[in-house]
Amino acid sequence: MTETLPDASATLGLDPEETMSRDQIESLQLERLRQTVSYAYDRVPLYREKYDAAGVHPDDLKDLSDLAKFPFTDKEDLRRSYPFGMFAVPQEQVARIHASSGTTGRATVVGYTRQDLDDWAKLGARCLRIAGVRPGMKVHNAYGYGLFTGGLGAHGAAERLGTTVIPMSGGQTEKQITLIQDFQPDAILCTPTYLLTIGDAMQRAGLDPRKTSLKVGVLGAEPWTEEMRHELEEMFGIDACDIYGLSEVMGPGVAGESGQTKDGCHVWEDHFRPEIVDAFDETRVLGDGEHGEIVFTALTKQAMPIIRYRTHDLTRLLPGTARPGHRRMGRITGRSDDMIILRGVNLFPSQIEELALTVAGLSPHFQLEITRPDRMDELAVRIERRDDCTADRAIAAGGELQRLIKIHVGSTCRIDVVDPEALPRSVGKLKRIHDLRPR
């Protein structure tokens, strides 16, 4: 069931842009896009160099389709410009700086003016509201605070919406449980795998997660499947909704999922222009409904404009439902840079999760290990059995998962079913793939 927008606008306090028609949004996008491209060209040396080298100029942008003429921006551009080379305003106008962890290379640094922070909070509040969070609710924020955009981004969104924020941050799972019991929040914000970790810990302590006060979970920062949604909703008795964002584009709040339709995240297209490009041929911009890599252009950022940023997230764009003028992202099926090519077969961690959750006795906690003992790559899936699954049943369950992977993915792999709690837990983004091949 979708929201009836005129009534919802009055009762929920929607931003006027949320109820714009598709034509109105695209007209606004073109106006803002032309301003942003010129702004970046004039103020950020990297953009001027890239556009001059490609033989394009901001004046070449006559309509939305002309955006495809301009080069992509990627993480390496940000790393080469470290720390502040991508900023378009003087340092005294930068109100806040965030950065990635830099675990796979030099950190990527992003900056925000006060107006950027206000826009971020507004768009994050839209995401919480569309998911079912309402002013006056208590919100338990278990995203990590600090340079990672998740914690402070979600915090600003919840405050902007008018909720009471409990800034727990990540980690200290026993304390998380205590605060959930004592403070009785209505909603929780965290990664889906960390909410699963909290639920597992509650059950081990003899507590029923369904008896908490939680009604809504707004979960993001990592890809997750419909099977994981069902697992979490059954475990906690909540509505579990996705939220999408990435530091380079803004942070959490670029797109949000409706708690009524649960059919993918609506992109707030008054502030972002999404494109889908062929993951293997970046020159091909794909149409709505076609599957590929999503690319974002921010239309209103002041401190650090970002144009045609390659996210590496694989999805598709679909017509809007709960917010008809804003297109939806289909569920992210993986990342082009997380894709495993095993003996010519493309495989993503999300495919393993989807299949594992159909096998009785197996939990959603798993890791993928790639080795090369001889000349051929080999994949092992290390997955935990559930508490009520005996060792004998676990062997059969592992065999069933192996069979399903062979049938649905087309790859042969080894399944190692391990005891509950044998695999490490993550309070932030979970690392699924461990590449143990010799360099």
NUTIPA-194038 format. One line per field, with one value per residue (C-alpha): x, y, z; residue in one letter; residue number from 1. Coordinates in steps of 0.1 Angstrom, whole numbers, plus 5000, padded with zeros to 4 digits. Layout:
N
u	X, ...
v	Y, ...
w	Z, ...
r	a, ...
k	NUM, ...
***
This chain:
439
u	5000, 5015, 5009, 4983, 5006, 4983, 4970, 5005, 5020, 4996, 4998, 5035, 5050, 5067, 5091, 5074, 5100, 5089, 5056, 5069, 5060, 5086, 5086, 5091, 5120, 5138, 5134, 5149, 5176, 5187, 5188, 5209, 5231, 5242, 5250, 5269, 5290, 5300, 5307, 5329, 5348, 5355, 5365, 5380, 5412, 5407, 5374, 5388, 5417, 5395, 5370, 5396, 5413, 5380, 5372, 5340, 5329, 5300, 5284, 5280, 5253, 5221, 5199, 5201, 5214, 5244, 5257, 5270, 5296, 5314, 5341, 5334, 5348, 5361, 5377, 5412, 5404, 5396, 5427, 5450, 5435, 5441, 5434, 5415, 5421, 5384, 5371, 5354, 5353, 5379, 5387, 5369, 5336, 5340, 5319, 5328, 5352, 5346, 5368, 5367, 5388, 5414, 5418, 5423, 5444, 5447, 5415, 5390, 5381, 5348, 5338, 5305, 5295, 5267, 5242, 5255, 5250, 5215, 5206, 5221, 5200, 5168, 5173, 5182, 5150, 5131, 5145, 5135, 5100, 5093, 5105, 5079, 5099, 5078, 5086, 5085, 5098, 5129, 5156, 5186, 5215, 5240, 5259, 5295, 5303, 5335, 5350, 5326, 5295, 5270, 5267, 5266, 5247, 5219, 5220, 5215, 5186, 5169, 5172, 5159, 5129, 5121, 5129, 5147, 5181, 5200, 5236, 5249, 5273, 5285, 5300, 5294, 5266, 5257, 5253, 5232, 5208, 5206, 5198, 5172, 5155, 5158, 5152, 5126, 5134, 5108, 5134, 5170, 5195, 5225, 5238, 5216, 5243, 5249, 5211, 5214, 5243, 5222, 5194, 5216, 5231, 5197, 5186, 5217, 5210, 5175, 5158, 5131, 5139, 5103, 5094, 5115, 5099, 5114, 5089, 5112, 5147, 5164, 5194, 5221, 5259, 5260, 5241, 5214, 5188, 5151, 5159, 5178, 5149, 5126, 5151, 5153, 5116, 5108, 5135, 5124, 5088, 5097, 5095, 5130, 5138, 5168, 5187, 5213, 5242, 5279, 5304, 5316, 5281, 5268, 5264, 5233, 5202, 5208, 5179, 5154, 5129, 5092, 5079, 5046, 5059, 5093, 5102, 5136, 5150, 5136, 5165, 5159, 5163, 5159, 5194, 5210, 5209, 5214, 5225, 5230, 5260, 5272, 5295, 5318, 5315, 5313, 5306, 5271, 5244, 5216, 5178, 5155, 5150, 5184, 5209, 5243, 5264, 5248, 5265, 5256, 5259, 5252, 5232, 5235, 5267, 5288, 5320, 5327, 5308, 5308, 5299, 5293, 5307, 5312, 5298, 5305, 5271, 5251, 5214, 5187, 5164, 5127, 5097, 5087, 5059, 5056, 5071, 5061, 5083, 5115, 5129, 5137, 5168, 5163, 5180, 5218, 5229, 5266, 5295, 5315, 5347, 5334, 5326, 5344, 5353, 5357, 5368, 5349, 5317, 5307, 5296, 5286, 5283, 5246, 5239, 5254, 5233, 5201, 5207, 5220, 5188, 5167, 5185, 5172, 5199, 5222, 5226, 5232, 5267, 5293, 5326, 5340, 5376, 5394, 5426, 5449, 5465, 5477, 5469, 5432, 5413, 5391, 5363, 5353, 5321, 5325, 5290, 5277, 5250, 5221, 5219, 5192, 5211, 5230, 5264, 5248, 5222, 5248, 5266, 5235, 5227, 5262, 5257, 5224, 5239, 5267, 5241, 5221, 5252, 5261, 5226, 5219, 5254, 5271, 5302, 5316, 5328, 5336, 5312, 5326, 5298, 5312, 5297, 5276, 5298, 5328, 5330, 5340, 5312, 5313, 5297, 5301, 5304, 5309, 5338, 5325, 5354, 5388, 5412, 5440, 5457, 5494, 5501
v	5000, 5034, 5066, 5090, 5120, 5150, 5137, 5125, 5159, 5175, 5148, 5139, 5173, 5162, 5185, 5201, 5184, 5150, 5154, 5168, 5152, 5135, 5164, 5189, 5170, 5166, 5204, 5211, 5186, 5202, 5237, 5224, 5202, 5230, 5251, 5223, 5214, 5250, 5255, 5224, 5234, 5269, 5259, 5224, 5219, 5182, 5187, 5214, 5191, 5161, 5181, 5199, 5166, 5150, 5180, 5189, 5222, 5230, 5249, 5216, 5205, 5214, 5186, 5158, 5133, 5155, 5144, 5113, 5134, 5142, 5119, 5098, 5106, 5077, 5069, 5072, 5108, 5116, 5098, 5116, 5149, 5140, 5156, 5188, 5190, 5183, 5211, 5240, 5265, 5280, 5261, 5286, 5277, 5240, 5232, 5195, 5169, 5132, 5105, 5068, 5043, 5040, 5003, 4996, 5026, 5063, 5077, 5095, 5129, 5148, 5182, 5199, 5236, 5245, 5244, 5209, 5197, 5212, 5194, 5162, 5163, 5171, 5142, 5118, 5129, 5120, 5085, 5080, 5094, 5073, 5042, 5049, 5068, 5097, 5129, 5121, 5086, 5074, 5064, 5041, 5050, 5021, 5034, 5042, 5078, 5095, 5101, 5074, 5093, 5068, 5078, 5116, 5114, 5093, 5114, 5146, 5131, 5118, 5152, 5170, 5148, 5156, 5123, 5117, 5103, 5078, 5081, 5047, 5043, 5008, 4980, 4970, 4947, 4939, 4976, 4980, 4953, 4970, 5004, 4989, 4972, 5003, 5032, 5014, 5030, 5028, 5026, 5014, 5026, 5003, 4978, 4948, 4923, 4942, 4941, 4903, 4902, 4921, 4896, 4866, 4880, 4886, 4850, 4836, 4856, 4841, 4873, 4874, 4901, 4903, 4916, 4948, 4982, 4983, 4989, 5000, 4993, 5016, 4995, 5004, 5007, 4972, 4952, 4929, 4906, 4901, 4869, 4889, 4914, 4884, 4870, 4903, 4911, 4877, 4879, 4913, 4917, 4950, 4967, 4966, 4992, 5000, 5034, 5042, 5066, 5068, 5093, 5106, 5115, 5127, 5099, 5080, 5097, 5097, 5073, 5057, 5029, 5031, 5011, 5006, 4994, 4979, 4979, 4996, 5030, 5061, 5084, 5120, 5133, 5169, 5167, 5138, 5126, 5089, 5069, 5033, 5023, 4990, 4976, 4961, 4989, 5023, 5041, 5026, 5044, 5020, 5027, 5024, 4987, 4976, 4962, 4978, 5001, 5031, 5065, 5096, 5133, 5156, 5186, 5209, 5202, 5233, 5221, 5191, 5188, 5153, 5146, 5111, 5093, 5055, 5037, 5002, 4992, 4970, 4977, 4992, 5022, 5017, 5041, 5056, 5042, 5058, 5090, 5087, 5115, 5100, 5068, 5038, 5017, 4980, 4961, 4961, 4927, 4933, 4955, 4953, 4954, 4926, 4903, 4870, 4855, 4818, 4797, 4820, 4822, 4856, 4853, 4878, 4874, 4884, 4853, 4831, 4849, 4845, 4807, 4801, 4815, 4790, 4760, 4749, 4749, 4774, 4810, 4842, 4844, 4834, 4843, 4835, 4824, 4823, 4803, 4790, 4758, 4748, 4766, 4770, 4793, 4776, 4790, 4779, 4791, 4791, 4794, 4790, 4765, 4777, 4768, 4742, 4725, 4693, 4685, 4657, 4679, 4706, 4682, 4676, 4714, 4721, 4696, 4712, 4747, 4733, 4718, 4751, 4771, 4747, 4749, 4786, 4801, 4775, 4773, 4744, 4754, 4738, 4743, 4744, 4745, 4758, 4762, 4792, 4822, 4808, 4836, 4872, 4898, 4933, 4965, 4983, 4972, 4935, 4921, 4890, 4881, 4870, 4867, 4843, 4839, 4846, 4881
w	5000, 4990, 5009, 4995, 4991, 4995, 5028, 5039, 5031, 5056, 5083, 5081, 5073, 5040, 5022, 4992, 4969, 4981, 4963, 4931, 4898, 4877, 4852, 4880, 4895, 4861, 4855, 4889, 4883, 4850, 4867, 4896, 4875, 4852, 4883, 4900, 4869, 4864, 4901, 4903, 4871, 4884, 4919, 4919, 4899, 4894, 4876, 4854, 4844, 4838, 4817, 4797, 4790, 4779, 4757, 4775, 4791, 4815, 4786, 4768, 4794, 4776, 4789, 4814, 4788, 4783, 4817, 4800, 4782, 4814, 4830, 4861, 4895, 4916, 4949, 4934, 4924, 4961, 4973, 4948, 4961, 4997, 5021, 5009, 4972, 4963, 4985, 4966, 4995, 5018, 5050, 5072, 5054, 5061, 5092, 5094, 5080, 5077, 5062, 5053, 5074, 5047, 5053, 5016, 5009, 5017, 5034, 5013, 5029, 5026, 5039, 5046, 5049, 5073, 5045, 5035, 5070, 5071, 5037, 5050, 5082, 5061, 5037, 5065, 5083, 5051, 5052, 5088, 5082, 5051, 5071, 5098, 5124, 5138, 5158, 5196, 5192, 5210, 5186, 5196, 5173, 5171, 5141, 5149, 5157, 5146, 5111, 5097, 5085, 5098, 5134, 5132, 5099, 5115, 5147, 5128, 5108, 5140, 5157, 5126, 5125, 5162, 5179, 5211, 5202, 5223, 5209, 5219, 5189, 5179, 5200, 5237, 5227, 5263, 5271, 5239, 5252, 5286, 5271, 5248, 5278, 5301, 5277, 5256, 5222, 5194, 5166, 5161, 5136, 5127, 5102, 5095, 5106, 5139, 5147, 5141, 5165, 5191, 5186, 5189, 5221, 5236, 5228, 5244, 5275, 5276, 5264, 5237, 5211, 5201, 5236, 5233, 5226, 5191, 5162, 5134, 5123, 5097, 5086, 5061, 5054, 5038, 5012, 5026, 5012, 5015, 5034, 5059, 5062, 5070, 5095, 5114, 5113, 5126, 5153, 5166, 5155, 5137, 5103, 5089, 5062, 5042, 5041, 5015, 5013, 5010, 5024, 4991, 4979, 5013, 5039, 5050, 5036, 4998, 4995, 5019, 5019, 5027, 5056, 5038, 5005, 5014, 4977, 4976, 4985, 4969, 4958, 4968, 4933, 4941, 4955, 4935, 4899, 4897, 4866, 4859, 4838, 4825, 4851, 4824, 4798, 4816, 4783, 4783, 4803, 4808, 4810, 4839, 4849, 4836, 4860, 4864, 4886, 4901, 4896, 4916, 4909, 4939, 4928, 4959, 4977, 4984, 5002, 4980, 4948, 4934, 4898, 4883, 4913, 4907, 4937, 4925, 4939, 4916, 4913, 4889, 4889, 4890, 4890, 4924, 4945, 4979, 4964, 4928, 4914, 4929, 4913, 4935, 4937, 4935, 4963, 4959, 4947, 4953, 4945, 4913, 4933, 4957, 4928, 4930, 4896, 4904, 4874, 4851, 4873, 4888, 4924, 4951, 4989, 4987, 4966, 4994, 5020, 5000, 4996, 5031, 5047, 5028, 5045, 5079, 5105, 5089, 5103, 5083, 5098, 5072, 5055, 5021, 5019, 4986, 4983, 4955, 4968, 4934, 4901, 4905, 4928, 4954, 4975, 5010, 5027, 5065, 5080, 5115, 5124, 5145, 5182, 5176, 5148, 5158, 5144, 5123, 5109, 5102, 5079, 5058, 5058, 5045, 5017, 5008, 5006, 4985, 4961, 4959, 4951, 4924, 4909, 4912, 4909, 4889, 4911, 4932, 4966, 5000, 5029, 5064, 5090, 5122, 5157, 5168, 5177, 5159, 5134, 5144, 5147, 5133, 5148, 5115, 5079, 5078, 5058, 5041, 5017, 5029, 5000, 5011, 4977, 4975, 4961
r	m, t, e, t, l, p, d, a, s, a, t, l, g, l, d, p, e, e, t, m, s, r, d, q, i, e, s, l, q, l, e, r, l, r, q, t, v, s, y, a, y, d, r, v, p, l, y, r, e, k, y, d, a, a, g, v, h, p, d, d, l, k, d, l, s, d, l, a, k, f, p, f, t, d, k, e, d, l, r, r, s, y, p, f, g, m, f, a, v, p, q, e, q, v, a, r, i, h, a, s, s, g, t, t, g, r, a, t, v, v, g, y, t, r, q, d, l, d, d, w, a, k, l, g, a, r, c, l, r, i, a, g, v, r, p, g, m, k, v, h, n, a, y, g, y, g, l, f, t, g, g, l, g, a, h, g, a, a, e, r, l, g, t, t, v, i, p, m, s, g, g, q, t, e, k, q, i, t, l, i, q, d, f, q, p, d, a, i, l, c, t, p, t, y, l, l, t, i, g, d, a, m, q, r, a, g, l, d, p, r, k, t, s, l, k, v, g, v, l, g, a, e, p, w, t, e, e, m, r, h, e, l, e, e, m, f, g, i, d, a, c, d, i, y, g, l, s, e, v, m, g, p, g, v, a, g, e, s, g, q, t, k, d, g, c, h, v, w, e, d, h, f, r, p, e, i, v, d, a, f, d, e, t, r, v, l, g, d, g, e, h, g, e, i, v, f, t, a, l, t, k, q, a, m, p, i, i, r, y, r, t, h, d, l, t, r, l, l, p, g, t, a, r, p, g, h, r, r, m, g, r, i, t, g, r, s, d, d, m, i, i, l, r, g, v, n, l, f, p, s, q, i, e, e, l, a, l, t, v, a, g, l, s, p, h, f, q, l, e, i, t, r, p, d, r, m, d, e, l, a, v, r, i, e, r, r, d, d, c, t, a, d, r, a, i, a, a, g, g, e, l, q, r, l, i, k, i, h, v, g, s, t, c, r, i, d, v, v, d, p, e, a, l, p, r, s, v, g, k, l, k, r, i, h, d, l, r, p, r
k	1, 2, 3, 4, 5, 6, 7, 8, 9, 10, 11, 12, 13, 14, 15, 16, 17, 18, 19, 20, 21, 22, 23, 24, 25, 26, 27, 28, 29, 30, 31, 32, 33, 34, 35, 36, 37, 38, 39, 40, 41, 42, 43, 44, 45, 46, 47, 48, 49, 50, 51, 52, 53, 54, 55, 56, 57, 58, 59, 60, 61, 62, 63, 64, 65, 66, 67, 68, 69, 70, 71, 72, 73, 74, 75, 76, 77, 78, 79, 80, 81, 82, 83, 84, 85, 86, 87, 88, 89, 90, 91, 92, 93, 94, 95, 96, 97, 98, 99, 100, 101, 102, 103, 104, 105, 106, 107, 108, 109, 110, 111, 112, 113, 114, 115, 116, 117, 118, 119, 120, 121, 122, 123, 124, 125, 126, 127, 128, 129, 130, 131, 132, 133, 134, 135, 136, 137, 138, 139, 140, 141, 142, 143, 144, 145, 146, 147, 148, 149, 150, 151, 152, 153, 154, 155, 156, 157, 158, 159, 160, 161, 162, 163, 164, 165, 166, 167, 168, 169, 170, 171, 172, 173, 174, 175, 176, 177, 178, 179, 180, 181, 182, 183, 184, 185, 186, 187, 188, 189, 190, 191, 192, 193, 194, 195, 196, 197, 198, 199, 200, 201, 202, 203, 204, 205, 206, 207, 208, 209, 210, 211, 212, 213, 214, 215, 216, 217, 218, 219, 220, 221, 222, 223, 224, 225, 226, 227, 228, 229, 230, 231, 232, 233, 234, 235, 236, 237, 238, 239, 240, 241, 242, 243, 244, 245, 246, 247, 248, 249, 250, 251, 252, 253, 254, 255, 256, 257, 258, 259, 260, 261, 262, 263, 264, 265, 266, 267, 268, 269, 270, 271, 272, 273, 274, 275, 276, 277, 278, 279, 280, 281, 282, 283, 284, 285, 286, 287, 288, 289, 290, 291, 292, 293, 294, 295, 296, 297, 298, 299, 300, 301, 302, 303, 304, 305, 306, 307, 308, 309, 310, 311, 312, 313, 314, 315, 316, 317, 318, 319, 320, 321, 322, 323, 324, 325, 326, 327, 328, 329, 330, 331, 332, 333, 334, 335, 336, 337, 338, 339, 340, 341, 342, 343, 344, 345, 346, 347, 348, 349, 350, 351, 352, 353, 354, 355, 356, 357, 358, 359, 360, 361, 362, 363, 364, 365, 366, 367, 368, 369, 370, 371, 372, 373, 374, 375, 376, 377, 378, 379, 380, 381, 382, 383, 384, 385, 386, 387, 388, 389, 390, 391, 392, 393, 394, 395, 396, 397, 398, 399, 400, 401, 402, 403, 404, 405, 406, 407, 408, 409, 410, 411, 412, 413, 414, 415, 416, 417, 418, 419, 420, 421, 422, 423, 424, 425, 426, 427, 428, 429, 430, 431, 432, 433, 434, 435, 436, 437, 438, 439
***
